Amino acid sequence: MHKASLYHRLIERRIAEALADTPVVLVAGPRQAGKTTLVRQMANDGRRYFTLDDEVTLLSARNDPTGMIRSLDCAVIDEIQRAPQLLLAIKKSVDEDRRPGRFLLTGSANVMVLPAVADSLAGRMEILALLPLSQSELCGSTSNWLDAAFAGRLLKVTMPITGEKLVEAVLRGGYPEAISRHQARRRTVWARQYMNAIIQRDVRDVANIDKLDQLPRFLRMLAEVSGQMCNYTKLGGQAGLDNKTASRYTGVLEQMYLLKRIDAWAKNRLKRVVKTPKLQFIDSGLLATLLDVGAAEVQHDRNRFGKILETFVYGELLKHSSAAEGDYSLLYYRDLDMLEVDMVIENAAGHLIGVEVKASATVHTADLRGLKKLASVAGDLFKMGILLYDGTETMPLGDRLWAAPLSTLWGQ
């Protein structure tokens, strides 16, 4: 049995709903997050399965996309980013036959940033994100932290993970293959090979990068500034790249679902565009590998762990947002006084929840400064400020402010 199939994926219900009323459904996310396992489970008897990782299938898709699609009634096509020209053939086929659920696709790179693709399938395709396993999926919780928080409720801790156990979960990350390896050293070996494989093979499918050999070093440098605002001139200078190239390389790694650029929240939406985005990795295990941080290093230097823990929480919230009933944006807050809030979650109505992450088991008044400032700036839009910490008790800390265990992220 494949490792990812041991866990119920929370996105499965959303995929089934989309297949019931939409001609094309794309399940997008990083390689080895469990996409193939999931779509093969969901592919019923009438659906043919193709993977573009197979060289003969890839050749057919690239040389005669129309011929390949013409013969298909319903199909699952894995790794669509390897032959994006197939999407135009799919559009043509779907325009002739608009039945829902005809094509279930997966992609390990964000093909929607290719202009021809985005335009061609508008209104015909739904895109759903499958990220590495969330803690909720690992412990069988089905509650959605974001939906609950916007309804004014914090989840109850059902599986408390604190102290060393929390460090272990954060350093492990969410990739099924990493989780299945019990030794930290073996997980690190896997993570290094995984990132090398993506850079050597997958990047070529989505970008024309002439200096591939610079990418591993550049990725390590991005890991050092995870959780900070991106200064491409500074980053590029350190890697021997100009700021445009540094920005483009970051965009390619974002396309591969290794990291994300997060916009700053501003009350006036137009002002958001001007502010510098913050960089955040998606998987805490990969970030720990890039930073060369293991359990022993965490004991000596809690600061480095704080950065990886923030990535862990960001990844959990991102996974909750992809399976939520509501529509949420993940942003951050920083003002001219340098007061910050690690994550600001905004719903479709513009209401906000601020989230601060703390790696210790104690909470101080000073830890609330950013949340209090955000509450005063946002006014009635501010619904709740939550300080997630390494403890077990949920406690009120003042007007709309709470301290809550990190374990509430996978509570009920």
WOGI-V810472 format. One record per pair of residues at least 6 apart in sequence whose C-alpha atoms are under 6 Angstrom apart, sorted by the first residue. I is the first residue (numbers start at 1). GAP is how many residues later the second one is. Records with the same first field share a line. If there is no record, write none. Layout:
I=GAP, GAP
This chain:
3=173
4=30, 172
11=312
19=82
20=80, 81
21=79
22=78, 79
23=75, 76, 77, 78, 79
24=79, 101
25=79, 100, 101, 102
26=79, 80, 101
27=79, 100, 101, 102
28=78, 79, 80, 101, 102
29=79, 100, 101, 102
30=78, 227
31=77
33=98, 99, 142
47=27, 28
48=27
49=26, 27
50=27
51=26, 27
52=6, 27
62=21
65=21
66=23
74=28, 29
75=28
76=27, 28, 29
77=28
78=27, 28
79=27, 28
80=27
81=26, 30
82=123
109=146, 147
110=145
112=6
129=193
132=42, 43
133=41
134=182
135=275
136=274
143=269
145=264
155=253, 256, 257
156=252, 255, 256
157=250, 251, 254
158=253
160=247
161=246
162=228
170=114
171=114, 117
172=113
173=110, 111, 112
178=9
181=6
220=70
226=53, 54
227=52, 53
228=50, 51
229=48, 49
230=48
232=11, 14, 15
233=10
236=6, 7, 10
254=6
258=24
259=21, 22, 23
260=19, 20
261=16, 17, 18
262=15, 16, 69
263=14, 68
264=8, 67, 68, 69
265=66, 67, 68
266=6
281=30
282=33
284=24, 27, 28
298=7
306=53
327=20, 21
328=18, 19
329=16, 17
330=14, 15
331=12, 13
332=10, 11, 12
333=7, 8
334=6
339=31
340=30
341=15, 29
342=14
343=11, 12
344=9, 10
345=7, 8
346=6
351=30
352=29, 30, 31
353=30, 31, 32
354=31
355=30, 31, 32
356=31
357=30, 31
358=31
359=31
360=30
361=28, 29, 30
371=14
375=7
384=16, 17
385=16
386=15, 16, 17
387=16
388=16, 17, 18
389=16, 17
390=15
391=14
392=13
394=9, 10
395=7, 8
396=6
